[in-house]
Amino acid sequence: MITLLHAHCHIDSLKEQLEQNYARSLILGAKHEATQNFYEFSVTVGDETIGLGLATARTAVEPSLCLNSTKDRVFVGYDMYVAEVMLESLKHSDRMLDGVFLGFEEVRLHGLLVVHELGAMMLDHRFDWKWSVCTDVVSHWAIEQGLGRLTLEELESHRTIHVEIDTGVMSA
């Protein structure tokens, strides 16, 4: 279970809280430029609770966190990044997106589908790039698992684009 506990005014306050309240903790985004928002999350798996801090620059799109289906990793989407945190070791890796993060969903058998303001990408179960598509600015998106596709709507043209989840092939 992932719980947002507190938004801090400064990274030092976030660091202090994590150090006081958790045996193990990690802060993502701390070295990124122009961070303005500092979030404290708790991630509980089994008997352990881990502190997860997040430093973000953008305020328009809230960060999103998701515990994967096997409960051994947390995916975090924020600013222009998506990150994977391995809970056992707290090792993490970031992927920079082509645009501002909008959302993601773990897609069974395929990996993590990430939508950003200029398209989408699929990361496999090892967090490696599988495919990506580029569009104009995305205003709406939906995953149609039964059809095996992602639907993106462009802001300016209102064009609807369908993307096959398994291959990344686009069609209008």
Long-range contacts (C-beta under 8 A, 24 or more apart in sequence): 1-43, 1-44, 1-45, 1-67, 2-41, 2-42, 2-43, 2-44, 2-52, 2-65, 2-66, 2-67, 2-74, 3-41, 3-42, 3-44, 4-39, 4-40, 4-41, 5-40, 5-41, 5-42, 6-39, 6-40, 7-37, 7-38, 7-39, 7-40, 8-38, 8-39, 8-40, 9-38, 10-38, 11-35, 11-38, 11-55, 13-38, 14-38, 14-39, 14-40, 14-53, 14-55, 15-53, 17-51, 18-51, 18-53, 21-51, 22-49, 22-50, 22-51, 24-48, 24-50, 24-51, 24-90, 25-50, 25-51, 25-52, 25-53, 25-90, 26-50, 26-51, 26-52, 26-53, 26-85, 26-90, 26-92, 27-52, 27-53, 27-54, 27-55, 28-52, 28-53, 28-54, 28-55, 28-76, 28-78, 28-83, 28-85, 28-92, 28-94, 29-54, 29-55, 29-56, 29-57, 29-78, 29-79, 29-81, 30-55, 32-56, 32-57, 32-79, 32-81, 33-57, 39-63, 41-65, 43-67, 43-74, 43-87, 45-71, 45-72, 45-87, 50-87, 50-90, 52-76, 52-85, 54-78, 58-100, 60-100, 61-100, 61-101, 61-102, 63-101, 64-101, 64-103, 64-104, 66-104, 66-105, 66-106, 68-106, 69-106, 69-108, 75-104, 75-106, 75-112, 77-101, 77-103, 77-104, 77-114, 80-116, 82-112, 82-114, 82-123, 84-112, 84-123, 84-127, 93-127, 95-121, 95-123, 95-127, 95-129, 97-121, 98-132, 98-134, 99-137, 99-138, 102-138, 102-141, 103-141, 105-143, 107-143, 107-145, 107-165, 108-145, 110-165, 110-166, 113-143, 113-150, 113-165, 115-141, 115-150, 115-152, 119-152, 120-150, 120-152, 120-163, 122-165, 122-168, 130-168, 131-167, 131-168, 132-168, 133-161, 133-163, 133-168, 133-170, 135-161
